[in-house]
Amino acid sequence: MAEHKHGSMNIDVQEKAFAGFIKASTYVSVAAIGVLIFLAIFNS
């Protein structure tokens, strides 16, 4: 079995995917809060 050296793997793709996930989650959260505020203001 090959020796594994901790911290030697290239994780650029995983970091970009995680950053995209966080950005998408932030947009969805802001949109949901915006919808809730809109509903509260117009009392629907």
CHARMM internal coordinates of N, CA and C (Angstrom, degrees):
IC EDIT
DIST 1 N 1 CA 1.4455
DIST 1 CA 1 C 1.5328
ANGL 1 N 1 CA 1 C 108.58
DIST 1 C 2 N 1.3224
ANGL 1 CA 1 C 2 N 115.88
DIHE 1 N 1 CA 1 C 2 N 142.46
DIST 2 N 2 CA 1.4601
ANGL 1 C 2 N 2 CA 120.24
DIHE 1 CA 1 C 2 N 2 CA -177.75
DIST 2 CA 2 C 1.5255
ANGL 2 N 2 CA 2 C 110.95
DIHE 1 C 2 N 2 CA 2 C -72.65
DIST 2 C 3 N 1.3119
ANGL 2 CA 2 C 3 N 113.84
DIHE 2 N 2 CA 2 C 3 N 148.56
DIST 3 N 3 CA 1.4618
ANGL 2 C 3 N 3 CA 119.28
DIHE 2 CA 2 C 3 N 3 CA 176.82
DIST 3 CA 3 C 1.5236
ANGL 3 N 3 CA 3 C 109.47
DIHE 2 C 3 N 3 CA 3 C -74.05
DIST 3 C 4 N 1.3122
ANGL 3 CA 3 C 4 N 116.00
DIHE 3 N 3 CA 3 C 4 N 136.86
DIST 4 N 4 CA 1.4649
ANGL 3 C 4 N 4 CA 120.62
DIHE 3 CA 3 C 4 N 4 CA 177.09
DIST 4 CA 4 C 1.5095
ANGL 4 N 4 CA 4 C 108.89
DIHE 3 C 4 N 4 CA 4 C -107.98
DIST 4 C 5 N 1.3250
ANGL 4 CA 4 C 5 N 116.01
DIHE 4 N 4 CA 4 C 5 N 128.11
DIST 5 N 5 CA 1.4520
ANGL 4 C 5 N 5 CA 121.46
DIHE 4 CA 4 C 5 N 5 CA 178.79
DIST 5 CA 5 C 1.5252
ANGL 5 N 5 CA 5 C 107.82
DIHE 4 C 5 N 5 CA 5 C -104.53
DIST 5 C 6 N 1.3239
ANGL 5 CA 5 C 6 N 116.70
DIHE 5 N 5 CA 5 C 6 N 118.02
DIST 6 N 6 CA 1.4581
ANGL 5 C 6 N 6 CA 122.03
DIHE 5 CA 5 C 6 N 6 CA -176.98
DIST 6 CA 6 C 1.5302
ANGL 6 N 6 CA 6 C 110.83
DIHE 5 C 6 N 6 CA 6 C -59.46
DIST 6 C 7 N 1.3478
ANGL 6 CA 6 C 7 N 116.37
DIHE 6 N 6 CA 6 C 7 N 130.39
DIST 7 N 7 CA 1.4526
ANGL 6 C 7 N 7 CA 121.42
DIHE 6 CA 6 C 7 N 7 CA 177.67
DIST 7 CA 7 C 1.5088
ANGL 7 N 7 CA 7 C 114.89
DIHE 6 C 7 N 7 CA 7 C 86.60
DIST 7 C 8 N 1.3316
ANGL 7 CA 7 C 8 N 118.43
DIHE 7 N 7 CA 7 C 8 N 9.48
DIST 8 N 8 CA 1.4623
ANGL 7 C 8 N 8 CA 120.36
DIHE 7 CA 7 C 8 N 8 CA -176.11
DIST 8 CA 8 C 1.5274
ANGL 8 N 8 CA 8 C 113.07
DIHE 7 C 8 N 8 CA 8 C -98.06
DIST 8 C 9 N 1.3308
ANGL 8 CA 8 C 9 N 118.18
DIHE 8 N 8 CA 8 C 9 N -6.38
DIST 9 N 9 CA 1.4662
ANGL 8 C 9 N 9 CA 120.74
DIHE 8 CA 8 C 9 N 9 CA -177.08
DIST 9 CA 9 C 1.5292
ANGL 9 N 9 CA 9 C 110.97
DIHE 8 C 9 N 9 CA 9 C -79.61
DIST 9 C 10 N 1.3257
ANGL 9 CA 9 C 10 N 116.22
DIHE 9 N 9 CA 9 C 10 N 142.38
DIST 10 N 10 CA 1.4601
ANGL 9 C 10 N 10 CA 121.52
DIHE 9 CA 9 C 10 N 10 CA 176.63
DIST 10 CA 10 C 1.5251
ANGL 10 N 10 CA 10 C 108.23
DIHE 9 C 10 N 10 CA 10 C -81.31
DIST 10 C 11 N 1.3342
ANGL 10 CA 10 C 11 N 116.77
DIHE 10 N 10 CA 10 C 11 N 116.57
DIST 11 N 11 CA 1.4602
ANGL 10 C 11 N 11 CA 120.39
DIHE 10 CA 10 C 11 N 11 CA -176.11
DIST 11 CA 11 C 1.5323
ANGL 11 N 11 CA 11 C 112.17
DIHE 10 C 11 N 11 CA 11 C -116.67
DIST 11 C 12 N 1.3317
ANGL 11 CA 11 C 12 N 117.57
DIHE 11 N 11 CA 11 C 12 N 24.70
DIST 12 N 12 CA 1.4708
ANGL 11 C 12 N 12 CA 120.95
DIHE 11 CA 11 C 12 N 12 CA -179.28
DIST 12 CA 12 C 1.5209
ANGL 12 N 12 CA 12 C 111.68
DIHE 11 C 12 N 12 CA 12 C -58.97
DIST 12 C 13 N 1.3179
ANGL 12 CA 12 C 13 N 117.51
DIHE 12 N 12 CA 12 C 13 N -43.03
DIST 13 N 13 CA 1.4616
ANGL 12 C 13 N 13 CA 121.17
DIHE 12 CA 12 C 13 N 13 CA -178.15
DIST 13 CA 13 C 1.5294
ANGL 13 N 13 CA 13 C 110.45
DIHE 12 C 13 N 13 CA 13 C -65.40
DIST 13 C 14 N 1.3234
ANGL 13 CA 13 C 14 N 116.58
DIHE 13 N 13 CA 13 C 14 N -42.28
DIST 14 N 14 CA 1.4635
ANGL 13 C 14 N 14 CA 120.18
DIHE 13 CA 13 C 14 N 14 CA 178.99
DIST 14 CA 14 C 1.5260
ANGL 14 N 14 CA 14 C 111.20
DIHE 13 C 14 N 14 CA 14 C -64.63
DIST 14 C 15 N 1.3389
ANGL 14 CA 14 C 15 N 116.84
DIHE 14 N 14 CA 14 C 15 N -39.28
DIST 15 N 15 CA 1.4614
ANGL 14 C 15 N 15 CA 120.19
DIHE 14 CA 14 C 15 N 15 CA 178.83
DIST 15 CA 15 C 1.5255
ANGL 15 N 15 CA 15 C 111.12
DIHE 14 C 15 N 15 CA 15 C -64.80
DIST 15 C 16 N 1.3298
ANGL 15 CA 15 C 16 N 117.36
DIHE 15 N 15 CA 15 C 16 N -40.72
DIST 16 N 16 CA 1.4755
ANGL 15 C 16 N 16 CA 120.41
DIHE 15 CA 15 C 16 N 16 CA 177.99
DIST 16 CA 16 C 1.5216
ANGL 16 N 16 CA 16 C 110.91
DIHE 15 C 16 N 16 CA 16 C -65.91
DIST 16 C 17 N 1.3265
ANGL 16 CA 16 C 17 N 117.62
DIHE 16 N 16 CA 16 C 17 N -40.31
DIST 17 N 17 CA 1.4625
ANGL 16 C 17 N 17 CA 121.23
DIHE 16 CA 16 C 17 N 17 CA 178.76
DIST 17 CA 17 C 1.5260
ANGL 17 N 17 CA 17 C 110.29
DIHE 16 C 17 N 17 CA 17 C -64.60
DIST 17 C 18 N 1.3225
ANGL 17 CA 17 C 18 N 116.71
DIHE 17 N 17 CA 17 C 18 N -42.15
DIST 18 N 18 CA 1.4694
ANGL 17 C 18 N 18 CA 120.43
DIHE 17 CA 17 C 18 N 18 CA 179.27
DIST 18 CA 18 C 1.5251
ANGL 18 N 18 CA 18 C 110.86
DIHE 17 C 18 N 18 CA 18 C -65.41
DIST 18 C 19 N 1.3282
ANGL 18 CA 18 C 19 N 117.02
DIHE 18 N 18 CA 18 C 19 N -41.61
DIST 19 N 19 CA 1.4622
ANGL 18 C 19 N 19 CA 120.49
DIHE 18 CA 18 C 19 N 19 CA 178.36
DIST 19 CA 19 C 1.5318
ANGL 19 N 19 CA 19 C 110.29
DIHE 18 C 19 N 19 CA 19 C -62.88
DIST 19 C 20 N 1.3263
ANGL 19 CA 19 C 20 N 117.37
DIHE 19 N 19 CA 19 C 20 N -39.32
DIST 20 N 20 CA 1.4620
ANGL 19 C 20 N 20 CA 121.08
DIHE 19 CA 19 C 20 N 20 CA 176.76
DIST 20 CA 20 C 1.5172
ANGL 20 N 20 CA 20 C 111.60
DIHE 19 C 20 N 20 CA 20 C -64.94
DIST 20 C 21 N 1.3202
ANGL 20 CA 20 C 21 N 116.76
DIHE 20 N 20 CA 20 C 21 N -39.64
DIST 21 N 21 CA 1.4645
ANGL 20 C 21 N 21 CA 120.93
DIHE 20 CA 20 C 21 N 21 CA 178.09
DIST 21 CA 21 C 1.5215
ANGL 21 N 21 CA 21 C 110.84
DIHE 20 C 21 N 21 CA 21 C -63.54
DIST 21 C 22 N 1.3199
ANGL 21 CA 21 C 22 N 117.32
DIHE 21 N 21 CA 21 C 22 N -43.83
DIST 22 N 22 CA 1.4593
ANGL 21 C 22 N 22 CA 121.41
DIHE 21 CA 21 C 22 N 22 CA 179.41
DIST 22 CA 22 C 1.5277
ANGL 22 N 22 CA 22 C 109.94
DIHE 21 C 22 N 22 CA 22 C -64.54
DIST 22 C 23 N 1.3309
ANGL 22 CA 22 C 23 N 117.53
DIHE 22 N 22 CA 22 C 23 N -41.97
DIST 23 N 23 CA 1.4628
ANGL 22 C 23 N 23 CA 120.93
DIHE 22 CA 22 C 23 N 23 CA 179.55
DIST 23 CA 23 C 1.5243
ANGL 23 N 23 CA 23 C 110.52
DIHE 22 C 23 N 23 CA 23 C -63.71
DIST 23 C 24 N 1.3189
ANGL 23 CA 23 C 24 N 118.01
DIHE 23 N 23 CA 23 C 24 N -44.96
DIST 24 N 24 CA 1.4627
ANGL 23 C 24 N 24 CA 122.00
DIHE 23 CA 23 C 24 N 24 CA 178.97
DIST 24 CA 24 C 1.5252
ANGL 24 N 24 CA 24 C 110.74
DIHE 23 C 24 N 24 CA 24 C -63.97
DIST 24 C 25 N 1.3165
ANGL 24 CA 24 C 25 N 117.30
DIHE 24 N 24 CA 24 C 25 N -40.99
DIST 25 N 25 CA 1.4630
ANGL 24 C 25 N 25 CA 121.19
DIHE 24 CA 24 C 25 N 25 CA 178.38
DIST 25 CA 25 C 1.5262
ANGL 25 N 25 CA 25 C 110.79
DIHE 24 C 25 N 25 CA 25 C -63.00
DIST 25 C 26 N 1.3205
ANGL 25 CA 25 C 26 N 116.63
DIHE 25 N 25 CA 25 C 26 N -39.34
DIST 26 N 26 CA 1.4635
ANGL 25 C 26 N 26 CA 120.69
DIHE 25 CA 25 C 26 N 26 CA 178.53
DIST 26 CA 26 C 1.5201
ANGL 26 N 26 CA 26 C 110.40
DIHE 25 C 26 N 26 CA 26 C -64.65
DIST 26 C 27 N 1.3389
ANGL 26 CA 26 C 27 N 117.44
DIHE 26 N 26 CA 26 C 27 N -44.83
DIST 27 N 27 CA 1.4700
ANGL 26 C 27 N 27 CA 120.46
DIHE 26 CA 26 C 27 N 27 CA 179.25
DIST 27 CA 27 C 1.5216
ANGL 27 N 27 CA 27 C 111.25
DIHE 26 C 27 N 27 CA 27 C -61.89
DIST 27 C 28 N 1.3173
ANGL 27 CA 27 C 28 N 117.52
DIHE 27 N 27 CA 27 C 28 N -42.99
DIST 28 N 28 CA 1.4611
ANGL 27 C 28 N 28 CA 121.30
DIHE 27 CA 27 C 28 N 28 CA -179.97
DIST 28 CA 28 C 1.5241
ANGL 28 N 28 CA 28 C 110.49
DIHE 27 C 28 N 28 CA 28 C -64.70
DIST 28 C 29 N 1.3175
ANGL 28 CA 28 C 29 N 116.98
DIHE 28 N 28 CA 28 C 29 N -41.59
DIST 29 N 29 CA 1.4669
ANGL 28 C 29 N 29 CA 120.86
DIHE 28 CA 28 C 29 N 29 CA 178.97
DIST 29 CA 29 C 1.5251
ANGL 29 N 29 CA 29 C 111.19
DIHE 28 C 29 N 29 CA 29 C -63.16
DIST 29 C 30 N 1.3207
ANGL 29 CA 29 C 30 N 117.20
DIHE 29 N 29 CA 29 C 30 N -45.32
DIST 30 N 30 CA 1.4660
ANGL 29 C 30 N 30 CA 120.95
DIHE 29 CA 29 C 30 N 30 CA 179.29
DIST 30 CA 30 C 1.5247
ANGL 30 N 30 CA 30 C 110.16
DIHE 29 C 30 N 30 CA 30 C -63.30
DIST 30 C 31 N 1.3239
ANGL 30 CA 30 C 31 N 117.31
DIHE 30 N 30 CA 30 C 31 N -41.53
DIST 31 N 31 CA 1.4637
ANGL 30 C 31 N 31 CA 120.61
DIHE 30 CA 30 C 31 N 31 CA 178.93
DIST 31 CA 31 C 1.5198
ANGL 31 N 31 CA 31 C 111.13
DIHE 30 C 31 N 31 CA 31 C -64.09
DIST 31 C 32 N 1.3217
ANGL 31 CA 31 C 32 N 117.44
DIHE 31 N 31 CA 31 C 32 N -41.75
DIST 32 N 32 CA 1.4739
ANGL 31 C 32 N 32 CA 120.89
DIHE 31 CA 31 C 32 N 32 CA 179.78
DIST 32 CA 32 C 1.5244
ANGL 32 N 32 CA 32 C 110.60
DIHE 31 C 32 N 32 CA 32 C -64.76
DIST 32 C 33 N 1.3273
ANGL 32 CA 32 C 33 N 116.91
DIHE 32 N 32 CA 32 C 33 N -42.62
DIST 33 N 33 CA 1.4658
ANGL 32 C 33 N 33 CA 119.97
DIHE 32 CA 32 C 33 N 33 CA 178.08
DIST 33 CA 33 C 1.5241
ANGL 33 N 33 CA 33 C 110.07
DIHE 32 C 33 N 33 CA 33 C -65.06
DIST 33 C 34 N 1.3324
ANGL 33 CA 33 C 34 N 116.86
DIHE 33 N 33 CA 33 C 34 N -39.64
DIST 34 N 34 CA 1.4648
ANGL 33 C 34 N 34 CA 120.60
DIHE 33 CA 33 C 34 N 34 CA 176.82
DIST 34 CA 34 C 1.5206
ANGL 34 N 34 CA 34 C 111.78
DIHE 33 C 34 N 34 CA 34 C -60.97
DIST 34 C 35 N 1.3117
ANGL 34 CA 34 C 35 N 117.82
DIHE 34 N 34 CA 34 C 35 N -42.22
DIST 35 N 35 CA 1.4700
ANGL 34 C 35 N 35 CA 121.70
DIHE 34 CA 34 C 35 N 35 CA 178.18
DIST 35 CA 35 C 1.5246
ANGL 35 N 35 CA 35 C 110.01
DIHE 34 C 35 N 35 CA 35 C -64.14
DIST 35 C 36 N 1.3162
ANGL 35 CA 35 C 36 N 117.13
DIHE 35 N 35 CA 35 C 36 N -42.93
DIST 36 N 36 CA 1.4709
ANGL 35 C 36 N 36 CA 119.86
DIHE 35 CA 35 C 36 N 36 CA 179.08
DIST 36 CA 36 C 1.5223
ANGL 36 N 36 CA 36 C 111.65
DIHE 35 C 36 N 36 CA 36 C -63.42
DIST 36 C 37 N 1.3183
ANGL 36 CA 36 C 37 N 117.57
DIHE 36 N 36 CA 36 C 37 N -40.46
DIST 37 N 37 CA 1.4653
ANGL 36 C 37 N 37 CA 120.62
DIHE 36 CA 36 C 37 N 37 CA 176.97
DIST 37 CA 37 C 1.5226
ANGL 37 N 37 CA 37 C 110.13
DIHE 36 C 37 N 37 CA 37 C -64.60
DIST 37 C 38 N 1.3349
ANGL 37 CA 37 C 38 N 116.93
DIHE 37 N 37 CA 37 C 38 N -43.59
DIST 38 N 38 CA 1.4620
ANGL 37 C 38 N 38 CA 120.74
DIHE 37 CA 37 C 38 N 38 CA 178.26
DIST 38 CA 38 C 1.5280
ANGL 38 N 38 CA 38 C 110.71
DIHE 37 C 38 N 38 CA 38 C -58.69
DIST 38 C 39 N 1.3291
ANGL 38 CA 38 C 39 N 116.87
DIHE 38 N 38 CA 38 C 39 N -45.62
DIST 39 N 39 CA 1.4633
ANGL 38 C 39 N 39 CA 120.35
DIHE 38 CA 38 C 39 N 39 CA 179.30
DIST 39 CA 39 C 1.5338
ANGL 39 N 39 CA 39 C 111.39
DIHE 38 C 39 N 39 CA 39 C -64.60
DIST 39 C 40 N 1.3144
ANGL 39 CA 39 C 40 N 117.32
DIHE 39 N 39 CA 39 C 40 N -37.63
DIST 40 N 40 CA 1.4652
ANGL 39 C 40 N 40 CA 120.54
DIHE 39 CA 39 C 40 N 40 CA 179.33
DIST 40 CA 40 C 1.5344
ANGL 40 N 40 CA 40 C 111.46
DIHE 39 C 40 N 40 CA 40 C -67.20
DIST 40 C 41 N 1.3243
ANGL 40 CA 40 C 41 N 115.93
DIHE 40 N 40 CA 40 C 41 N -39.37
DIST 41 N 41 CA 1.4725
ANGL 40 C 41 N 41 CA 119.39
DIHE 40 CA 40 C 41 N 41 CA -178.76
DIST 41 CA 41 C 1.5292
ANGL 41 N 41 CA 41 C 111.31
DIHE 40 C 41 N 41 CA 41 C -68.77
DIST 41 C 42 N 1.3201
ANGL 41 CA 41 C 42 N 116.08
DIHE 41 N 41 CA 41 C 42 N -44.14
DIST 42 N 42 CA 1.4633
ANGL 41 C 42 N 42 CA 119.19
DIHE 41 CA 41 C 42 N 42 CA -175.21
DIST 42 CA 42 C 1.5234
ANGL 42 N 42 CA 42 C 112.84
DIHE 41 C 42 N 42 CA 42 C -95.02
DIST 42 C 43 N 1.3217
ANGL 42 CA 42 C 43 N 116.96
DIHE 42 N 42 CA 42 C 43 N 9.63
DIST 43 N 43 CA 1.4481
ANGL 42 C 43 N 43 CA 124.08
DIHE 42 CA 42 C 43 N 43 CA 168.73
DIST 43 CA 43 C 1.5306
ANGL 43 N 43 CA 43 C 113.64
DIHE 42 C 43 N 43 CA 43 C 50.88
DIST 43 C 44 N 1.2993
ANGL 43 CA 43 C 44 N 115.87
DIHE 43 N 43 CA 43 C 44 N 49.71
DIST 44 N 44 CA 1.4580
ANGL 43 C 44 N 44 CA 118.06
DIHE 43 CA 43 C 44 N 44 CA 178.18
DIST 44 CA 44 C 1.4976
ANGL 44 N 44 CA 44 C 108.35
DIHE 43 C 44 N 44 CA 44 C -97.14
END
COOR INIT
IC SEED 1 N 1 CA 1 C
IC BUILD
